[in-house]
Structure formats: structure tokens, C-alpha cells
Amino acid sequence: MIIRRYLVKQVVSTSLVVVSLLTLIMMGGRLIKYFGVAAQGRLDASILFSIIGYRLPEFLTLILPLGFFIALMLVFGRLYVDHEMAVFNSSGISRNKLGRLLVPMTVVFLAIQSFLMLWAAPWGLRQFEELTSAQAVRTGFDLVRPKEFVSSGAYTIYASDLSEDRKNLKDIFFYQKADREGQPDVVILAKEATRIEMPNDSANVVDLTEGRRYEIFANSPKYTHIEFQSYRLRLENNKEAKFESTEVEALPTSKLWQNRDDAVVSSELWWRVYVPFAMVVALILSLALSEVSPRQGRYLKLFPALLIFASLIVVLMAIKTRISKEELGAWAYPVALFIYSGVAILFLRKPSLAPKIKKQIQRVGS
């Protein structure tokens, strides 16, 4: 049908614009944060965009329903402002029928949201944690930058100069904190260092030349001092264990299902299952709240409607917390969705209720 194609085109294009804008705002702030971490030497700048890519599905799980609802409000509002809704009504097409025409598109958005929540977002979180965990176990020489002190685990390293291939360093300061009580801290000063590639060895091996090595004992004036012409330093990685996520949000949905008797796991599992149905609620709410007169403009009801839809997301989040504390059951998710949908349907069938309720509220307030 021509009307369906017209509406779908308008809603999809507007949704893409709104979702892109919201994603740019949210991810831009997160990217600035990661740039700050990289500037402190705690993160390799080359993986910043990989991190953003892995976190993107998680952000989209909240941005997509909001963007879809805003797009519906803008499109329906424009139909009223441009008198297109009056033309549809005079042709025998009510706003409820327009809503039914958009049901297949809403189902597609629901499927996309389900894919993000059930698979893409948990997978992205696992990849993000694995990537950041790998960064955490890197030794200091992997992150060293000229004329800056860089700390990584028990190591602190300084070099005045660094070659482009990151294999030759000048004027080295190296500090290693003792891993257990009674052992000395180690300080090494050297004129030059050359990194050595060792096959089948994950550790960093560095040959130091013309330097001094100190062993310093905590709370004691005792220390040892040696000078060397050549000294080989081996830096072991802090961890070599295989990564396995323990965060509930990052667990695969299949693993959540296997442990669904646990309250925390149950709250996350049913959160993934029921939140995509907010797309259906968004369609019903937009039909009920988007009606405006041409003189009012289509933005008049956008902000109040946005607050109402955002309150649904907040309620679902609160339910998730309550379920994790065993104060509510999984039934609370569909109940909240049905309440919001039921109220919206009530206003759709009886539009005169809204002004009456508004007048009652004003009377009580006065």
C-alpha cells in the first residue's frame, strides 16, 4: 500500500537520524573518556575505536527504542501540522488504522532490538572485557612513551627517547615493586635498551647497556648496588589465564537460561526478553500522544511524551533491580508493559478522557 510505504519511509529515515545523533552524543562522551585513559598511559590508543565498536550494541539497546519513539512522535505530529491527518480521516483512514499499517515495521524494529539485547550487546561486552583485560596484563615497555613515566602493574618505566619501531630506548629508568613482603624493590638506570624478539615467548625481553641496578628493602637503609655493561631484563606478563567473563550483563543468553533460578541472573535474562516489547508500547503511546492542532506545532507534545516513554524505561530498570534483590518476580516486566499499553489504548479509544483528567488535576492543585 502506498500509504504504508510513505509512513514507513518517513519513520525509518527519521529514526536513523535520531538514533545516529543520540549515538554520536553518547559515544562521543565515552570516546573522550577513553582518550583521557590512553593519555595517562593506561590504554593503547590504537584500540580506542575497537573499544567503541564493541560498546556500540550496548548503547543501542537503550538508544534504539528512544529514537524509534521520537521518530514516531515527529512523523505523526507532522501529519497533524501539515493537515495530512485530516486528509486521511476524510478518506476514511483513522489514526488507529495508520498505526495498524505500521505494525509490520514495528515488528522489524522489535526483532532488531531483540537481536541487540539477546546476542550483540552481551557479545560486545565480552569482547570489550577481553580487550581491556589484555591491556591490563601488558608490560610497561608496550605502553612506554618518550619523556613520560608509565606504570603498568608492578612496573614503572621512563625513557627519554624511543625509536619508531619501539625497539630502542634511551636513558632508561625502571622500577619494579616487590611482589611479596621481605623482597626488595628493584631500580635500574641504563643508558640504552634494546628489545629482543623471543619466539614462542610472551614476555618482554630487553638488553640494557651501561647502567646500574639497585635493590632497596622497604623500611630499611639496607640496599645493594651493582654496575653493569650489559644486562638482560625479562618482564613477565601479570596474567596468562584465558579470559572468561563473570559479569552477568556479558554472559550469553543461553548461560543465563541455564542459571535462571538465581535472582540476579533471572533479572538480566527477562530484561533481555521483555524490553524489546517497548517498541510496541512506543507505537501505541505515539498514536495516543502525538495529536496536535496545526497552530500548536508538532514539537508541543514531544517533550512530555518523551518523559512518559522514558519513565517506562526507568520503571523497567527499577523492576530489574527489585528482581535481583528477590523483591519482585519476572512477572513484573510484562505487567509494567501492559499498564503503559493499556493506558495508551484507553486514551486512543476515548480521547476526551485526557482533557477531563487534566482539568481534575488542575482543580486538585488549586
Secondary structure, 3 states (H helix, E strand, C coil): CHHHHHHHHHHHHHHHHHHHHHHHHHHHHHHHHHHHHHHCCCCCHHHHHHHHHHHHHHHHHHHHHHHHHHHHHHHHHHHHHCCHHHHHHHCCCCHHHHHHHCHHHHHHHHHHHHHHHHHHHHHHHHHHHHHHHHHHCCCHHHCCCCCCCEEECCEEEEEEEECCCCCEEEEEEEEECCCCCCCCEEEEEEEEEEEECCCCCCCEEEEEEEEEEEEECCCCCCEEEEEEEEEEEEECCCCCCCCCCCCHHHCCHHHHHHCCCCHHHHHHHHHHHHHHHHHHHHHHHHHHHCCCCCCCCCCCCHHHHHHHHHHHHHHHHHHHHHHHCCCCCCCHHHHHHHHHHHHHHHHHHCCCHHHHHHHHHHHHHC
